[in-house]
Amino acid sequence: MTLAEKILSAHAGRESVKVGEFVNVKVDMVMASDLTAHIAADQFERMGAKRPFDPKKVVFVMDHFFPNKDVAAAEQIKRLREFSKKHGLLFVEAVDGGIEHVYLPEKGLVLPGDVVVGADSHTCTYGALGAFATGMGSTDIAVAMVTGEIWMKVPPTIKFNYRGKLPPWVTGKDLILYTIGRITVDGALYAAMEFTGEAIEELSMDGRFTMANMAVEAGAKTGIVAADDKTKAYVAGRSTKPYRVYTTDSESDYASIVDYDVSKLEPQVAVPHSPDNVRSISEVSDVQVDQVVIGSCTNGRMEDFEHAARVLSGKRVHPDIRCIVIPGSQEVYLAALQAGLLEVFARAGAIVGPPTCGPCVGGHMGILAAGERCASTTNRNFIGRMGSPRSEIYLVNPAVAAASAITGRLTDPREVVDR
Amino acid sequence: MIRGKVHKFGKNIDTDAIIASKYANLSDPLELGKHCMENIDPDFGKRVEKGDIIVATTNFGCGSSREIAPMTIKGAGVAAVVAKSFARIFFRNAINTGLPLLECTEVVDATDPGDILEIDLSTGTVRNVTKNLTFSAVPYPEFVTELITAGGLVESVMKKMGREDKSPG
């Protein structure tokens, strides 16, 4: 069996599972956000449920329209706060909060070998820890909240092997954009993507979270990386709970194997209006932008801001550009503050915002006007995602975003960083 | 039996196209329905009539997990979606919210905008009345059919909970 199949099998109480089989699995954590939890709460009440299966395994994270962007968002969050209090759920809001997919791993709420379901498509992020994590709708999540179980169809696993050492300024974001560009947005439909190879071993946990995060952009049910020493070091100090590390038995367990030599990869850019519309930075370096966003559940972690700060240090943001920097959680914010990164951003003329999904989902704090273009470290460049249906989004890594903020056009970091 | 006029879309129709996230605070399906496909086809909400059918190519509903996507399509009056393939979260959400989905490549290829389709959900038969052609959609997996027969996921859980409440001890 593959890593993904072993986790599902263990949670279904079975010796083994087969691809395509429908199984009921026990869940270790159930998550919903301010954008989706209200429908889950409605369904929970409609079912006449008295209590969640385990209040410590249900978490509501307020992040999409947080801090409350309007009255409707405020009312929704107020209702969820009351619902959480009534049922004793984990409710994450202003104090020490953050974007769900940054927050859950850093608080040790997801461990290797876990099954996690969330009412957010980017729940697959936690696969970076060697967990089986997948997004669902609010009704499925309500059922998981009540029963502690959920039905799943066992997905085939596609192995992605990345050979070679990554060149400077080429990151997990570039690997996943390159991959989606090659296989297209339904290239892994219903499948689990398992990321392996030298480049993945070298990648930091932050880089692995970025890759797993965007597996859904290829249609995948989850993206997963087998837990190794880096994973164990990440989990240590965040959780004291025991966990299990699974690995794939043999190559023949994979539905297919894809192999890329990434030793000469350039920073990648997904151009409008699809995450699979991918080019190398050198092909698009004449594209002018109006806004730069550095943050999100894709690239809102410490390493992302270190990369951006290395580019922006001692430089100035182009006078025509809004450069918006959004740490993914309060923990990341504090770490960036202590490391002096926030001062680098502020001195460069960037705006540092509170942890929120904000502009990525077209919520607030950086909405685009018609005709405007944004270089963004987020995950989707669909039409109208960040505002006007006539705006454009270019998906990039944090260093490319920072370099573009300096020049006002899509820019390879090597162009602006002093050697 | 579902009978309606076809609105045709291409591949990878994403959830932001189906309903922009700025409307995520709405929960009234009729209100949501007015904004259906707004980002890619601003007049769709006005043009669509009750009972109409959406026909699309591959990966329909990709993107976000927002359950308001199928709710919006239903709210716009659309009776069913026929596509070559569906994104997986959207598929679950449609089953859970009672929006019929049919997977059938041949129908999609043979159908033009404005054609009239007749769909028999019990057999999965899709007839293009305009062109007088009949096709069979890929049947739902047995597991999913059982869920639908039980009245949906929530209903099946409620029945199970009811049984557990009555069980001794």
HADDOCK unambig.tbl for C-alpha pairs under 7 A between the chains (distance, minus, plus):
assign (segid A and resid 35 and name CA) (segid B and resid 24 and name CA) 6.56 0.50 0.50
assign (segid A and resid 36 and name CA) (segid B and resid 66 and name CA) 6.74 0.50 0.50
assign (segid A and resid 47 and name CA) (segid B and resid 154 and name CA) 6.75 0.50 0.50
assign (segid A and resid 47 and name CA) (segid B and resid 158 and name CA) 5.76 0.50 0.50
assign (segid A and resid 72 and name CA) (segid B and resid 25 and name CA) 6.30 0.50 0.50
assign (segid A and resid 73 and name CA) (segid B and resid 25 and name CA) 6.77 0.50 0.50
assign (segid A and resid 119 and name CA) (segid B and resid 65 and name CA) 6.22 0.50 0.50
assign (segid A and resid 120 and name CA) (segid B and resid 64 and name CA) 6.66 0.50 0.50
assign (segid A and resid 120 and name CA) (segid B and resid 65 and name CA) 5.12 0.50 0.50
assign (segid A and resid 121 and name CA) (segid B and resid 63 and name CA) 6.98 0.50 0.50
assign (segid A and resid 121 and name CA) (segid B and resid 64 and name CA) 5.15 0.50 0.50
assign (segid A and resid 121 and name CA) (segid B and resid 65 and name CA) 4.79 0.50 0.50
assign (segid A and resid 135 and name CA) (segid B and resid 65 and name CA) 6.41 0.50 0.50
assign (segid A and resid 135 and name CA) (segid B and resid 89 and name CA) 6.96 0.50 0.50
assign (segid A and resid 136 and name CA) (segid B and resid 65 and name CA) 5.65 0.50 0.50
assign (segid A and resid 136 and name CA) (segid B and resid 89 and name CA) 5.45 0.50 0.50
assign (segid A and resid 137 and name CA) (segid B and resid 65 and name CA) 5.21 0.50 0.50
assign (segid A and resid 137 and name CA) (segid B and resid 66 and name CA) 6.03 0.50 0.50
assign (segid A and resid 137 and name CA) (segid B and resid 67 and name CA) 5.22 0.50 0.50
assign (segid A and resid 137 and name CA) (segid B and resid 89 and name CA) 6.69 0.50 0.50
assign (segid A and resid 137 and name CA) (segid B and resid 93 and name CA) 5.63 0.50 0.50
assign (segid A and resid 138 and name CA) (segid B and resid 67 and name CA) 6.23 0.50 0.50
assign (segid A and resid 139 and name CA) (segid B and resid 96 and name CA) 6.71 0.50 0.50
assign (segid A and resid 143 and name CA) (segid B and resid 154 and name CA) 6.92 0.50 0.50
assign (segid A and resid 186 and name CA) (segid B and resid 59 and name CA) 6.22 0.50 0.50
assign (segid A and resid 189 and name CA) (segid B and resid 87 and name CA) 6.93 0.50 0.50
assign (segid A and resid 190 and name CA) (segid B and resid 88 and name CA) 6.10 0.50 0.50
assign (segid A and resid 217 and name CA) (segid B and resid 63 and name CA) 6.86 0.50 0.50
assign (segid A and resid 219 and name CA) (segid B and resid 87 and name CA) 6.46 0.50 0.50
assign (segid A and resid 361 and name CA) (segid B and resid 21 and name CA) 6.52 0.50 0.50
assign (segid A and resid 362 and name CA) (segid B and resid 21 and name CA) 6.70 0.50 0.50
assign (segid A and resid 362 and name CA) (segid B and resid 22 and name CA) 6.66 0.50 0.50
assign (segid A and resid 363 and name CA) (segid B and resid 22 and name CA) 6.27 0.50 0.50
assign (segid A and resid 382 and name CA) (segid B and resid 16 and name CA) 6.91 0.50 0.50
assign (segid A and resid 383 and name CA) (segid B and resid 17 and name CA) 6.97 0.50 0.50
assign (segid A and resid 383 and name CA) (segid B and resid 39 and name CA) 6.51 0.50 0.50
assign (segid A and resid 384 and name CA) (segid B and resid 39 and name CA) 6.04 0.50 0.50
assign (segid A and resid 385 and name CA) (segid B and resid 16 and name CA) 6.27 0.50 0.50
assign (segid A and resid 389 and name CA) (segid B and resid 39 and name CA) 5.43 0.50 0.50
